[in-house]
């Protein structure tokens, strides 16, 4: 297993996360443009979403401790956050997912799958912990792994970062000549 890395620039991690998050959103918009393509684009969308989530979580770790943990396991990365950060993220998640449009979304997903889907973030993170790896290698498990409900997770985790560093709200996609995000 890889070792944690010290002294990485959390702004660079944030910028990198933003690039994957932005790319995932672009794929999601393709669903509106051509619904038939969505079956083809859904898995890359989920992989990008999982990777953006991972990077945002690693950014918080780096801000808080100066150490960037290894690995892709979203549940492990979330559980290793300080309890203050976990509570903030859980509070945002719960507030968001109590809204009527989210209650309808969950009901529609359950109706389509015929399965009850846990709605609380810890259960979803447990089910989707290996989302980045599972979606990249889905051909190894054609029936597919469980990966659902994390569409808003990158936004929630990014909002936690901006709660810590509101001055990073307008961070750009550009890298300056010193090799850091501006």
C-alpha positions in Angstrom: 0.0 0.0 0.0 1.2 3.5 -0.8 2.3 5.7 2.0 0.7 9.1 2.8 2.4 12.1 1.2 3.4 15.2 3.2 3.6 18.8 2.0 1.4 18.7 -1.0 -0.3 22.0 -2.0 -4.0 21.5 -1.1 -4.9 24.2 -3.7 -3.4 21.9 -6.4 -5.4 19.0 -5.1 -8.6 21.2 -5.1 -7.9 22.3 -8.7 -7.3 18.7 -9.8 -10.6 17.6 -8.1 -12.4 20.5 -9.8 -11.2 19.3 -13.2 -12.6 15.8 -12.7 -15.8 17.2 -11.2 -16.2 19.6 -14.1 -15.7 16.8 -16.6 -18.3 14.6 -14.8 -20.8 17.5 -15.0 -20.1 17.8 -18.8 -20.9 14.1 -19.2 -24.1 14.5 -17.1 -25.3 17.3 -19.4 -24.9 14.9 -22.4 -27.8 13.0 -20.8 -30.1 15.9 -21.6 -28.7 16.3 -25.1 -28.9 12.7 -26.1 -30.5 10.3 -23.6 -29.6 7.2 -25.7 -25.9 8.1 -25.2 -26.3 8.2 -21.5 -26.0 4.4 -21.1 -22.6 4.7 -22.8 -21.6 7.7 -20.7 -23.0 6.8 -17.3 -20.0 4.7 -16.2 -17.3 7.2 -17.0 -19.5 9.8 -15.3 -19.6 7.7 -12.2 -15.8 7.1 -12.3 -15.1 10.8 -12.6 -17.6 11.6 -9.8 -15.9 9.1 -7.5 -12.5 10.4 -8.3 -13.5 14.0 -7.8 -15.0 13.0 -4.4 -11.8 11.2 -3.5 -9.6 14.2 -4.4 -11.9 16.7 -2.5 -11.6 14.4 0.6 -7.9 14.3 0.2 -7.8 18.0 0.0 -9.5 18.4 3.4 -7.0 15.9 4.9 -4.1 17.9 3.5 -5.6 21.2 4.8 -6.1 19.8 8.2 -3.0 17.7 8.7 -0.5 18.5 5.9 -0.7 14.8 5.0 -2.5 13.4 1.9 -3.7 9.9 2.5 -3.3 7.2 -0.2 -6.0 5.1 -1.7 -9.4 5.4 -3.4 -11.8 4.1 -0.6 -14.3 6.9 -0.1 -15.6 5.5 3.1 -12.1 5.2 4.6 -11.2 8.7 3.5 -14.4 10.1 5.0 -14.1 8.2 8.2 -10.5 9.4 8.7 -11.6 13.1 8.6 -11.8 14.9 11.9 -15.3 14.6 13.5 -15.9 18.3 13.0 -15.5 17.9 9.2 -17.6 14.7 9.1 -20.4 16.4 11.0 -20.4 19.4 8.7 -20.5 17.2 5.6 -23.2 15.0 7.1 -25.3 18.1 8.1 -25.1 19.5 4.6 -25.9 16.1 3.0 -28.9 15.6 5.3 -30.2 19.1 4.7 -29.9 18.6 0.9 -31.5 15.2 0.8 -34.6 16.2 2.8 -35.7 18.4 0.0 -38.8 17.3 -2.0 -36.9 16.8 -5.3 -34.4 14.5 -3.6 -37.2 12.5 -1.9 -38.7 12.0 -5.3 -35.4 11.1 -6.8 -34.9 8.4 -4.2 -38.4 7.1 -4.7 -37.9 7.0 -8.5 -34.6 5.1 -8.1 -36.1 2.6 -5.8 -39.1 2.2 -8.2 -36.8 1.6 -11.1 -34.5 -0.9 -9.3 -37.1 -2.6 -7.1 -34.6 -2.3 -4.2 -34.6 -0.1 -1.1 -31.6 2.1 -1.2 -30.1 3.6 2.0 -30.2 7.4 1.8 -27.9 8.2 4.7 -24.4 9.2 3.6 -22.4 6.6 5.7 -24.4 3.7 4.2 -24.0 5.1 0.7 -20.3 5.6 1.2 -20.0 2.0 2.4 -21.8 0.7 -0.7 -19.9 3.0 -3.0 -16.5 3.0 -1.2 -14.6 1.6 -4.2 -16.6 3.5 -6.8 -13.5 4.8 -8.7 -12.0 1.4 -9.0 -15.3 -0.4 -9.6 -16.3 1.9 -12.4 -12.9 1.8 -14.1 -13.0 -2.0 -14.1 -16.7 -2.7 -14.6 -15.9 -5.2 -17.3 -14.6 -7.5 -14.6 -18.0 -7.5 -13.0 -20.6 -7.1 -15.8 -23.5 -7.2 -13.4 -22.1 -4.1 -12.0 -21.2 -2.8 -8.6 -23.6 -0.8 -6.5 -22.8 2.9 -7.2 -25.6 5.3 -6.6 -26.6 8.5 -4.8 -23.3 10.3 -4.8 -24.1 12.8 -7.5 -24.0 15.7 -5.0 -21.2 14.4 -2.8 -18.4 16.2 -4.6 -20.4 19.5 -4.3 -21.0 18.9 -0.6 -17.3 18.1 0.1 -16.2 21.0 -2.0 -18.5 23.3 0.1 -16.7 22.0 3.2 -13.4 23.0 1.7 -14.8 26.5 0.9 -16.2 26.7 4.4 -12.6 26.3 5.6 -11.1 28.5 2.9 -13.7 30.9 1.6 -10.8 32.7 -0.2 -10.5 29.7 -2.5 -14.0 30.2 -4.0 -12.6 31.7 -7.2 -9.6 29.4 -7.5 -9.0 29.0 -11.2 -8.2 26.0 -13.3 -4.8 27.6 -14.2 -1.5 26.8 -12.7 0.9 29.7 -12.3 4.6 29.7 -13.2 5.5 28.7 -9.6 3.5 25.4 -10.1 0.7 26.3 -7.7 -3.0 27.0 -8.3 -4.1 30.6 -8.5 
